[in-house]
Amino acid sequence: MTETVPTPKTEPRRRYAKLAANENREDYSLRFAAHSFRRWRPLVVATTALGGIAYLADFAIGASIVFSYGFTSGVLAILAAALVIFVTGTPIAAACAKYGVDMDLLTRGAGFGYFGSTLTSLVYASFTVIFFALEGSIMAQAFDLALGVPLPIGYLLSTLIVLPFALYGMGALAKMQTWTQPLWIAGLILPFVVVAVREPDRLAEFASFGGTAGAGSGFSAIGFGFGMGVALSLIGQIGEQADYLRFMPEKTAANKRSWWAAVLAAGPGWVILGAAKQIGGALLAFLALGAVGEAHALEPIAPYLEAVKPALGPVALTFAALFVVVSQIKINTTNAYSGSLSFANFFSRVLHRHPGRVWYVLVNCGIALALMEFGAFALLNKILGFYSNVAIAWIGAVCADLLIVKPLGWSPRYVEFKRAYLHKINPVGFGSMVFASAVSITAYFGAFGVYLAAFSPLLALVIAVVCVPLLARLTGGRYYLARPNTVATGDLRATHECTVCGDAYELPDVADCSRQQGAICSLCCTLDATCHDQCQHPGASPVPLPMPVARPPMP
């Protein structure tokens, strides 16, 4: 019995909601970032991405690690985690910048499959929510200290204040991050200059600090492992950097050096400043310990204020509060923006609906506000230590695919993210992450002894990196593509009109659709709830795409 293929209609059959159709706010949130949209210079993209690491949770994380495990074990743990994050982040940053995809789309094509990456969407979304809550708590602490605003109201204010920035796209974010950068840099450097000038002898005291929990100033392998696990929870930050790096212009012979400099600085390079901030935050907390007590020393605003008081006198509190608020706006705008992308990716695949990225900004901020009100900041070490086991298994699996599997030719050498060509689940990346996470979480709770409990995140990384090429080889790479992509080559800037929505998109965002008998954009393909992956059924033939259309993709 022959199947009747519907004749394409001349009128578009899908009209996106107003917010979803406005790419100046959507920023190609569920799509390949069109070449025509990537109009920023590498330096601008890098500056915008680095503006997102203005967070002061680094201060609190570093202080918490050193207070718990002492100077030697704590600082070595921070540096070791930074090295792991830099190495794993480099191939991810380069791939997102090269292929114009965010972390979710990269994960789909790097061994997880179309629905397999929904799990990592939630892992990534939880990262943005957790850190939004931690950063919002720090801003609320500044409101409390400077203005006497009760913490519950401060939590609400710290959420509302970022919405105007997060609701707009890359254009507004680039301006905000660039304009606030000089004030933030000056505020970041000031307390350390004051300490170096006024109390240089205290640095030696800090180097012999044994923590507040009796860990001692010497090296402890257990303390090193647990501290490293907390610091490694930041490994998911590469996803937020990638959300900006996908707007990098195409690499050419003329911009090759600036392109690579921007990718390395704004991609894995964030962790260099991040590690310095963690150690610096621990130093300021140590110096303020006698004046404010341990509880307040772990809140960045109090140590910062104690450090700048000698230099700024009566305006110290105002300056400290302004610095904290600017820092938290810069990072929580990024958290809300990146979280909205991840939530949108998740729900579009599960519900086959996409009302627009901006609605998921509200979802992200609402969940984070609830965490703040429930006191997430007080559980900092426990939350981050547990989370790092899952995050590092995910990042390790993606990294192994990019560094090992693709160069060996065991998976497609490009990143395929469109539903039309992907299996629902790819056991290579998805299976490796689930297995690595399960083993490391079991270890984290002490099932394999105290040493593996301390080093459970590294255990997750090793298992993921080993399993990915092993499974890719055993499966012959057959779960990467459900069918060959016959339109993957050609002029990548050529635009084709989607037969469903009627809009024009560049070739990397287009698939050949046997149901529509023509081109379909990746998002219309995602949202189709009735085709049941017809194009992947046995006997389905690829459909030649029509000639490219002359008009540019959606503005």
C-alpha positions in Angstrom: 0.0 0.0 0.0 1.5 3.3 -1.0 1.5 6.2 1.3 -0.1 9.4 0.1 2.2 12.4 0.7 0.4 15.6 1.4 1.0 18.4 -1.1 2.7 21.4 0.5 0.5 24.4 0.8 1.6 27.8 -0.3 0.6 29.5 2.9 2.6 28.9 6.1 1.0 26.4 8.4 2.7 27.5 11.6 2.7 31.0 13.0 5.1 31.5 15.9 4.0 33.5 18.9 5.1 37.1 18.6 7.9 36.7 21.2 9.1 33.5 19.7 9.2 35.0 16.2 11.4 38.0 17.2 14.9 36.8 16.8 16.3 40.0 18.4 14.9 38.6 21.7 15.0 34.9 20.8 18.6 35.0 19.7 18.1 31.8 17.7 17.5 30.1 21.1 16.7 26.6 19.8 18.6 26.9 16.5 21.9 27.2 14.7 23.0 30.9 15.1 22.8 32.2 11.6 26.0 33.7 10.1 24.0 36.8 9.2 23.2 37.3 12.9 26.8 36.9 14.1 27.6 40.5 13.5 29.8 41.1 16.5 33.6 41.2 16.5 35.5 38.5 18.4 36.5 41.0 21.1 32.9 42.1 21.7 31.7 38.5 22.1 34.6 37.7 24.4 33.9 40.8 26.5 30.3 39.9 26.8 31.0 36.3 27.7 33.6 37.3 30.3 31.1 39.8 31.8 29.1 36.8 32.9 31.8 35.6 35.3 31.5 38.7 37.5 29.8 36.5 40.1 30.9 36.6 43.8 29.9 33.1 44.5 33.5 32.4 43.7 34.4 34.4 46.8 32.0 32.3 48.9 33.1 29.0 47.4 36.8 29.7 47.8 36.3 30.8 51.4 34.1 27.7 52.2 36.8 25.3 50.8 39.7 26.9 52.6 37.8 27.3 55.9 36.8 23.6 55.7 40.1 22.0 54.5 42.8 24.5 55.3 45.0 26.7 53.1 47.3 24.0 51.5 44.6 21.5 50.7 42.0 24.1 49.8 44.2 26.1 47.4 45.6 23.0 45.7 42.1 21.8 45.2 41.0 25.0 43.6 44.0 25.0 41.2 43.5 21.3 40.3 39.9 21.9 39.6 40.7 24.9 37.4 43.1 22.7 35.3 40.4 20.1 34.7 37.9 22.7 33.8 40.3 24.4 31.4 41.2 21.2 29.6 37.7 19.9 29.2 36.3 23.4 28.3 38.7 24.1 25.4 37.2 21.7 22.8 33.7 22.5 23.8 34.2 26.3 23.4 35.9 25.8 20.1 33.1 23.6 18.8 30.3 25.9 19.8 32.1 28.9 18.3 32.8 27.0 15.0 29.4 25.4 14.5 27.2 28.2 16.0 25.4 26.0 18.5 24.7 26.2 22.2 25.6 23.6 24.7 22.3 21.7 24.3 22.6 21.4 20.5 26.3 20.4 20.8 25.4 17.7 23.3 22.8 16.2 21.0 25.3 15.7 18.2 28.2 14.7 20.6 26.9 11.3 21.6 23.6 11.9 23.4 20.9 11.8 20.7 17.8 13.9 20.3 16.0 13.0 23.5 19.1 11.9 25.3 20.2 15.5 25.7 17.0 16.4 27.4 18.6 15.0 30.6 21.6 17.3 30.2 19.2 20.2 29.5 17.9 19.7 33.0 21.4 19.3 34.4 22.4 22.6 32.8 19.2 24.3 33.8 19.7 23.2 37.4 23.2 24.7 37.2 21.8 28.1 36.2 19.1 27.9 38.8 21.5 26.9 41.6 23.9 29.7 40.8 21.2 32.3 40.3 20.0 31.4 43.8 23.5 31.7 45.3 24.2 35.0 43.5 20.8 36.4 44.3 21.4 35.5 48.0 24.7 37.4 47.9 22.9 40.5 46.4 20.2 40.2 49.1 23.0 40.2 51.8 24.3 43.4 50.3 20.8 45.0 50.4 20.5 43.9 54.1 23.8 45.2 55.2 23.6 48.5 53.2 19.9 49.4 53.4 18.5 47.1 56.1 16.2 45.3 53.7 15.1 42.0 55.2 16.5 39.0 53.4 13.2 37.6 52.0 12.4 41.0 50.4 16.0 41.2 49.2 15.7 37.9 47.5 12.7 39.2 45.6 14.5 42.4 44.6 17.6 40.6 43.5 15.3 38.5 41.1 13.3 41.4 39.7 16.3 43.6 39.1 17.8 41.3 36.4 14.6 40.7 34.4 14.8 43.8 32.2 18.2 42.7 31.1 17.6 39.0 30.7 14.3 39.4 28.7 16.3 41.0 25.9 18.8 39.2 23.8 22.5 39.4 22.9 22.3 43.0 21.8 21.2 44.3 25.2 23.5 41.9 27.0 26.5 43.0 25.1 25.9 46.7 25.9 25.2 46.0 29.6 28.3 43.9 30.1 30.5 46.3 28.2 29.3 49.4 30.1 29.6 47.9 33.5 33.0 46.2 33.0 35.3 49.2 34.1 33.4 49.6 37.4 33.5 45.9 38.1 37.2 45.6 37.3 38.0 48.6 39.5 35.9 47.2 42.3 37.4 43.7 42.1 41.0 44.9 42.3 40.6 47.6 45.0 40.4 45.4 48.2 43.5 43.4 47.2 45.5 46.6 46.6 44.4 47.9 50.0 45.4 44.6 51.7 48.8 44.5 49.9 49.6 48.0 51.0 48.3 48.0 54.5 48.6 44.4 55.7 51.2 42.5 53.6 52.4 40.5 56.7 48.9 38.9 56.9 49.6 37.0 53.7 52.0 34.7 55.5 49.4 34.1 58.2 46.9 33.1 55.5 49.4 30.6 54.0 49.6 28.8 57.3 45.8 28.9 58.0 44.5 25.6 59.1 40.8 26.3 58.5 38.0 26.6 61.0 37.1 22.9 61.2 40.4 21.6 62.6 41.7 20.4 59.2 45.2 21.9 59.8 47.5 23.8 57.5 49.2 20.7 56.0 48.1 18.7 53.0 45.3 16.2 53.4 44.3 14.0 50.4 40.8 13.7 51.7 40.4 17.5 52.1 42.0 18.0 48.7 39.5 15.6 47.1 36.4 17.1 48.8 37.5 20.6 48.1 38.2 19.8 44.5 34.7 18.3 44.2 33.2 21.6 45.3 35.3 23.6 42.9 34.5 21.3 40.1 30.8 22.1 40.4 31.6 25.2 38.3 32.4 23.0 35.3 29.0 23.7 33.9 29.9 27.3 33.5 31.3 26.4 30.1 27.7 26.1 29.0 27.0 29.7 29.8 30.2 30.8 28.0 29.1 28.7 25.0 25.8 30.5 24.9 27.8 33.6 23.9 30.5 31.9 21.9 27.9 30.7 19.4 27.8 34.3 18.2 31.4 34.3 17.2 31.9 35.4 13.6 33.2 32.8 11.1 36.9 32.1 11.5 38.9 33.4 8.5 42.6 33.8 7.7 42.3 37.5 8.6 40.7 37.0 12.0 42.2 33.6 13.0 44.4 35.0 15.8 41.8 37.2 17.3 39.2 34.4 16.9 41.2 31.9 18.8 42.2 34.5 21.5 38.6 35.3 22.0 37.5 31.7 22.1 40.2 30.6 24.6 39.7 33.7 26.8 35.9 33.7 26.9 35.6 29.9 26.8 37.9 27.9 29.2 39.8 31.1 30.1 37.1 32.1 32.5 38.4 29.6 35.0 41.8 31.4 35.4 40.0 34.5 36.8 37.6 32.2 38.6 40.3 30.4 40.5 42.0 33.7 41.3 38.7 35.0 42.7 38.2 31.8 44.8 41.6 32.2 46.4 41.2 35.9 46.8 37.8 35.4 48.4 39.3 33.0 50.8 42.0 35.6 51.7 39.4 38.4 52.3 37.3 36.0 54.4 40.3 35.0 56.5 41.3 38.6 57.1 37.7 39.5 58.2 37.2 36.4 60.3 38.0 38.0 63.6 35.9 41.1 62.9 32.7 39.6 61.5 32.7 35.9 62.6 32.7 32.8 60.5 29.1 33.0 59.3 29.5 36.5 57.9 33.0 35.9 56.6 31.5 33.4 54.2 29.1 36.1 52.8 31.2 38.1 50.3 29.8 41.5 51.2 31.2 41.5 54.8 34.8 40.6 54.0 34.8 43.0 51.0 33.6 45.8 53.2 36.2 45.1 55.9 39.0 45.2 53.2 38.0 48.5 51.6 37.1 50.4 54.8 40.6 51.8 55.4 40.8 53.3 52.0 37.2 54.5 51.5 36.1 55.4 55.0 32.5 56.6 55.2 31.7 55.7 51.6 33.0 52.2 51.9 29.6 50.6 52.6 28.0 52.4 49.6 30.8 51.4 47.3 30.8 47.8 48.5 27.1 47.4 48.1 27.3 49.0 44.6 30.1 46.6 43.6 28.1 43.6 44.8 24.9 44.6 43.1 26.7 45.3 39.7 28.5 42.0 39.9 25.4 40.1 40.6 23.4 41.8 37.9 26.1 40.9 35.4 26.2 37.2 36.4 22.5 36.6 37.1 21.5 38.2 33.8 23.7 35.4 32.3 22.2 32.8 34.5 18.6 33.8 33.6 19.5 34.0 29.9 21.3 30.7 29.7 18.7 29.0 31.9 15.9 30.2 29.6 17.7 28.6 26.6 18.0 25.3 28.4 14.4 25.2 29.7 13.2 26.1 26.2 15.2 23.3 24.6 13.8 20.8 27.2 10.1 21.8 26.9 10.1 22.2 23.2 11.1 18.6 22.8 8.8 17.2 25.5 5.7 19.3 24.8 6.2 20.2 21.1 5.4 23.8 22.0 7.6 26.9 22.1 6.0 30.1 23.3 9.3 32.0 23.3 12.5 32.0 25.2 11.5 35.0 27.4 8.8 33.0 29.1 11.4 30.6 30.4 13.3 33.5 31.9 10.4 33.7 34.3 10.5 30.0 34.9 14.2 30.1 35.7 14.0 33.1 38.0 10.9 31.7 39.8 12.6 28.4 40.7 15.7 30.3 41.8 13.7 32.6 44.0 12.1 29.7 45.7 15.5 28.2 46.4 16.7 31.5 47.9 13.6 31.7 50.2 14.3 28.2 51.4 17.9 29.1 52.3 20.0 27.5 49.6 23.1 29.6 50.5 23.5 27.8 53.8 23.9 24.5 52.1 26.5 25.7 49.6 29.1 22.9 50.0 26.6 20.1 50.1 24.7 21.3 47.0 27.8 21.9 44.9 29.7 18.8 46.0 26.8 16.5 45.0 26.0 18.4 41.8 29.6 18.2 40.5 29.3 14.4 40.1 26.6 14.7 37.5 28.0 17.9 35.8 31.5 16.5 35.3 30.1 13.2 33.9 28.2 15.2 31.2 31.1 17.5 30.3 33.5 14.6 30.3 31.3 12.6 27.9 31.0 15.6 25.5 34.7 16.3 25.7 35.6 12.7 24.9 33.5 12.7 21.8 35.0 15.9 20.5 38.6 15.0 21.4 38.7 11.3 20.7 35.7 9.9 18.8 35.2 12.5 16.1 38.9 12.8 15.2 39.1 9.0 14.8 36.1 9.0 12.5 33.9 6.9 14.8 31.2 9.6 14.8 30.3 12.4 12.2 33.1 15.0 12.1 30.5 17.8 12.3 27.8 18.5 14.9 24.4 17.2 13.8 21.7 18.6 16.1 18.5 18.3 14.0 15.8 15.9 15.0 15.4 14.7 11.4 18.8 12.9 11.4 19.2 11.8 15.1 18.3 8.7 17.0 16.2 9.4 20.1 18.9 8.0 22.4 22.6 7.5 21.6 24.0 5.1 24.2 27.5 6.4 23.6 27.3 9.7 25.4 24.0 9.2 27.2 24.9 5.8 28.6 28.4 6.9 29.6 27.0 9.9 31.5 24.4 7.9 33.3 26.8 5.1 34.3 29.5 7.5 35.4 27.0 9.6 37.4 25.5 6.6 39.1 28.9 5.2 40.1 30.3 8.5 41.3 27.2 9.4 43.3 27.3 6.0 45.0 31.0 6.7 45.8 30.1 10.2 47.0 27.8 8.7 49.7 30.6 6.5 51.0 29.8 3.1 49.4 33.4 2.6 48.2 35.3 4.2 51.1 36.3 7.7 52.2 39.0 8.2 49.4 36.6 7.5 46.5 34.0 9.6 48.3 36.4 12.5 48.3 37.4 12.0 44.7 34.0 10.9 43.3 33.9 13.8 40.7 37.2 12.7 39.2 35.9 9.1 39.2 33.0 10.3 37.2 35.3 12.1 34.7 37.5 9.1 34.2 34.6 6.7 33.7 32.9 9.0 31.2 36.1 9.6 29.2 36.9 5.9 29.0 33.3 4.7 28.2 32.6 7.1 25.4 35.2 5.9 22.9 34.7 2.3 24.1 31.0 2.4 23.4 31.5 4.3 20.1 33.8 1.6 18.9 31.6 -1.3 20.1 28.5 0.2 18.5 30.4 1.2 15.3 29.0 4.7 15.7 25.7 3.7 14.2 23.6 5.5 16.8 25.0 9.0 15.9 22.8 9.4 12.8 19.4 7.8 12.1 19.8 8.5 8.4 22.4 10.3 6.3 22.2 14.0 6.1 22.2 14.6 2.3 22.0 18.4 2.6 24.9 18.9 5.1 27.3 20.3 2.4 27.0 23.3 0.2 26.9 27.0 0.7 26.3 27.2 4.5 25.0 30.8 4.1 22.4 29.9 1.5 18.9 30.3 2.9 16.0 28.0 2.3 12.3 28.7 3.0 10.7 26.4 5.5 7.6 24.7 4.1 5.9 24.9 7.5 6.5 28.4 8.8 7.5 30.1 5.6 10.6 31.8 7.0 14.1 31.5 5.5 16.9 29.9 7.4 20.5 29.1 6.5 21.5 25.6 5.3 22.8 24.3 8.7 19.4 24.9 10.3 17.4 23.1 7.5 16.5 19.5 7.0 14.9 17.7 4.0 11.4 16.6 5.1 9.7 13.7 3.3 6.4 14.5 5.0 6.4 18.1 3.8 8.2 17.2 0.5 10.6 20.1 1.0 12.8 22.0 3.4 11.9 22.3 7.1 13.6 24.4 9.7 15.0 22.7 12.8 12.5 24.2 15.1 9.4 23.3 13.0 10.9 19.8 12.9 11.2 19.8 16.6 7.6 21.0 17.2 5.9 18.6 14.9 3.9 16.2 17.1 2.3 14.2 14.3 5.1 13.1 11.9 6.4 10.3 14.2 9.9 10.6 12.6 8.5 9.6 9.2 11.7 10.6 7.4 13.6 7.9 9.3 11.3 5.0 8.4 12.6 2.3 6.1 11.9 3.2 2.5 11.7 7.0 3.1 13.7 8.8 0.5 15.6 12.1 0.9 13.9 15.0 -0.7 16.0 17.4 -2.8 15.9 20.9 -1.4 14.6 23.7 -3.7 17.0 26.4 -4.9 18.1 28.8 -2.1 15.9 31.8 -1.7 17.4 35.3 -2.2 16.0 36.9 0.9 18.0 36.7 4.2 16.9 34.7 7.2 14.6 36.3 9.9 16.1 39.5 11.3 
